[in-house]
Structure formats: structure tokens, C-alpha cells
């Protein structure tokens, strides 16, 4: 759906993002209901923006994301799982890649250096506010994409890996659910325990990936790069544990975090690319019994 030219920029951006999210619905459903859903979403965006500004838009997005996950999964189930296992695995690989991009984008936003507020300086407060709210939307989005990617990893390799690998993949999926749920709460009600839950979930996600990588190295699960899950998952736990112990990191922690985010994002993107390219092995050839 094309937004009206007089829509506020935050509304226009939200509509464009929602149009992209609609692509995950089954084709028939999207063609029949997509334009109506987009129109309803635009009306809701405008109403939320007029009533509460950007915070209202953020609350709307939190509700939309929760309903979106349930409805997309429900529609594919209702259609008899027309999305084959191999197709889902391929899409989950691209979810890793897209999640890595949003992951780094959030960290780059956190490193921005906004000028002090000046009503005559367009680059000060307004831009800072848009970036802040954009990051609050991108954080749960990237965590959701990582969760989808890990589900695809489990579907592709869960039967081929050993018990340690299965445990690692399962732990990563549980961590993904915890961190995604905590992120949704952080941008809405934000109870005191949600930050700790987000951190625990994120740690569990990457530690599980490391365990799976150990199993992959031991059993030579992949034709090459068996250590890649370890090299991808190890950096975040090391920095979190190390930064809690080393006070000398305080001055440079942002740049250390950026390096960790870049290494992790590159690893996840490569894993996603390998997963989607290997998806055909997840199901028998067409016509096989």
C-alpha cells in the first residue's frame, strides 16, 4: 500500500515496514486481505500518532508484532503447511541475514552523537527522537528474526546432530523466546526484571549456538566451517562476563560492543546464507515418496 503524501514521516515509515511484513503471509491470503489490512493499519497508525505521538506508535507496534507472529503462523497452518519444510528453512536463513543487519543497525544508532537540542538545528532533538524510537522497534524485530533463523537451524540439523547439538539448538530457541518476549515488554510496560530476562535470554541463545558448534566440530556436521557457530556465538557471552569483571573496559565499552556486534552479525549472516543454500537437503526431491 502506498502511503498518502501528507502522512507524518513516522506513519509513512511504519506503513512501509508493515507492507514488507505482509509478504510473510500466504500469497492467496495476502492478495485477498493485504490491502484491507494495510488500510486498517494506516488508520490505526494515524489515530495512535495523533493521540500519543511516537510513544503511541511504539505501543501500537508492540501489539502488532505479537498478533503478527500468531496470525502468520496460523494462516500457514490453516493452508495445510503449503510452505514446505525446505522453503521455511530457506526463508529462516534469510531471516538470519536480515536479523544481522538490524542487529548492527541498533548498535550503530546507540553510538550516534546527537547535537544538543536547539530549535533551530534540525539535526538535534527531532532526529534523536526518531532514531530512539526506531531502535526500540528494531530490537524486537532483530530478536524475532534470530528466533525464526534458529527454528530453521533446528529443523535442518536437529536430526543430524548429536545430543549435545540438539540441546544447544533447543537452548538457543528457548533463549530466543525469552529475549524476544523481554524485548516486547521492555518497549511497553518495562517491569524491572525485563532487562535481566533479556540478557539471560540473549546469553542462552548464543551459548546454545556454541554448544551446537562444538557438536558440529566433533561430528564434522558441515562440509566446511564447522567451527563457525562457535566463532559466532562466543563473543557476546565473553564480553558480557568480562565487562562485569573488568572496570578498565568502562571507557571503551561502546567500541568493544560494536566490534562484538559486527563479528556476531557477520557470523549470523554467513550461517543464514549457508542455511538457505543448504535448504534443499531438508526435504526429499520433488516426486519422491
N, C-alpha and C positions, 0 to 999 in steps of 0.2 A: 504493500500500500504506500502511495506517495503522500507525504505529509503536506499540509497546507503551508504556503509560503509565510503566513503570518504566525505560525506556531512558534512559541518560545523555543530557544535552541535546546534546552534540556528536554522538552517534549519531543522535538524532532529527532534528537539523538536516541531517545528511548523507543520511538516508533521504528526507527531503522534497525535497532538491535532486536526488537520484538519480531520484525519481519524476518530477520535471519533465523531466530529461534523457531519460527513456524515451519522452517524447512525440515525439521526433525519429524513432523507428523507424516503419516502415510499419505501418498500422493492424492488418492481419491478424497480423503478427508480434508486435506489442505485446499484442494480446488473447490470443494463444496462450501466449506465453512471458513476458510482462511480470511477472505475479505471481510466477512462479518466480524470475526474475532479481532482483526486489526482495527476495524472501526470502533468496536466497543472499547478496545484498549486505548485508542486515542482519546475517546471521550472521558475515560477514567483518568488518563494522564492529565488532561486539561483541568478536570474537576479537582484532582489532588493538588496540582500546581497552583491553582487559584486559591484554594482553601488553606494550604500549608506550605507552599513553596517547595524548595528542594527536599526538606525533610519529609513532606507528604509524598513526594515522588519516590523517595527511598523506601518508605513503608509499603507503598504500592508494589514496588519491585520485589520486596521480601515475600509478600503474599503471592505474587505472580509466579515466582520461581518455585515455591513449594507446590502450587497447583499444576505448574507446567510439567514438572517431573512425573507426577502421578498421572496426568492426563495423557502424556506422550506414551508412557509405558502401557497404560490401559488401552489406548487406541490400537497399538500394535498387537497386544494380546487379543483384543476383540476381532482383529482382522485375521486371526489364526496364525500369528507369527509369520506374516509374509516376509518380514525381514529375516533372511536366513541367518544361521549362525555365522557363516563366513562373512556376510555383509556387515553384521553387527561388529564383529571383530575388526574388520577393516575400518569402520567408522570410529570405533573406540581408539584405534591407532591414531587417527587424525584428531581425536579428542585430546590425546596426549600432546600432540604438536600445538594445537590451539591453546590448550591449558598452559603450556610452557611460555607462549607469547604473552598471555595475560598475566602470568606469574611474574615475569620480568617487568612488564609494564607497571604493575603495582609497586614494585621496588623502586623503579625509576621515579615514579610520582612521589614516593616518600622521600627521595633525595633532592627534590626540587628546592630551589631557593627563591621563594616568592618575595617581591619587594614589600616593604612596609606599606600599610594601607594609605592610599592617597586618592581622594575622589577624582582627581584629575589624571591619575595614572591608570590606564586600562589594564595594565599587567599586574596590578596588585590584588586587592581583595576579591574581585569577581572571579578572576582566573583561578585563584587559590581555592575558592569555594567549589567551583566546578570540578577541579581535579580531586578535591577531597571526596566529594560525593561519587565521582566516577570510580575512585579506588574502592569505595565501600560496595559498589556494585560488582566490580571486577574480582574482588577477593572471593566471595562465594561462587562466582562463575568459574574461576580457575579451579577451585576445590571440587566443584561438581564435575568438571571435565576430567580431572585427575581420577575421581572415583569411577567414572564411566570407563576411562582407559584401563584401570586396574581390573574391572569386571571383565573386560575383553581379554586381558592378560590371563586371568584365571580360566576363562573359557577355552583359550588356545592352549595353555601349557599345564593346566591343573591336573590333567590325566597323565601327562608325560613326566612330570617331576616327581621326586621322592617325597616322603612325609615331611621333611624339613621345608622343602619348597612349597608344598601345599599349605603348611602352617604359615609360612611367610606371606603368601598371597592372601590367605584368609585374614591374617592380622592387618595387612595393608588395606583391605576392603573395610574392615571394622574401623580402622583409623580414619579412612576417608569419610565414612558416615559420620563419625564423631566430629571431625574437623568441619565438615560441611554444615552439620546441624548447629555447631557452636558459632560458626560464622554468620549464619542466618540470625541467631539470637543476638550476636554482637551488634548487628546493624539495626536491630529492632528494640527489644526490651532491654538487652545488655545487663543481665544479672551478674553479680560479682564473680561467679565461678566460671563464666563462659570463656574468659581468656585462658584460664588454666586448662579447660576442656579442649579448646582449640589447639593449644600447644601439645597436649598429651596425644590428641588425635593425629596431629602432623608428625610427631615423633614416631608414633606407632606405624604410620603409613610408610615412612622411609626405612625404619628398622626392619619392617616386614619385607621391603624390597631388597634390603641387604641379605636377609636370610634366604630369600629366593635366589639371589645371586650366588650365594655360597653353594646352594644345591646345584645351580646351573654349572658352576665351575667343576664341582665334583663329578657330575654325570655327563659333562660336555653336552648340555641340552641343545645349544645352538651350534650351527656350523662354524661360527666365529663370534668374537666379542662376548664370551660367556661372563666375563668379569664386569661388563657394562652396568648391570643392575647394582652391583656393589659400589662401583665408582659414582653412580648417580645418587644412591641413597645415603652414602656415608657422611657427606659433607654437612648436611643440616644438623644431624644429631651431634657431630663433633663440635660445631660452632656453638650450639645451644649449651652443651655441657661445659665447653671450655670458657665461654663468656661468663658463665655463672661463677667460675673459679678465678679467672684472671682479671683483676681490676685494671691492669695496664692496657687492656683492649678498649677501654671505655672511649678514648678519644677517636679511635679509628673504626669503631664497631660498624658504622654505616657502610664503610667501604669494604670491610670484611664481608658483611652481609651481602653486598652487591656481587662480590666475587662468588660467594656461595650460591646465590640465586642464579647467576649466569651458568656456573658449572652444572647445577642441578637441572636447570631448564634445558640446557643443551643435551644432557643425558636423557631426559624425558622425551625430548623431541626426537632424538635418534631412536630410542626404544619404540616410540609411537610409529615412526616411519618403518622400522623393521617389522613391527606387529602388523601393520596394514598390508605390507608387501608379502607377508607370510600367511595371510588370512585364508588363502585358497586351500591350505593344508588342513584347515579346521573342519572341512566337510568333504564327503566323497564327491567325485566328479559327477557332472550332470548325467543323469540316466543310470547311475549306479544304484543297485538295490540296497 
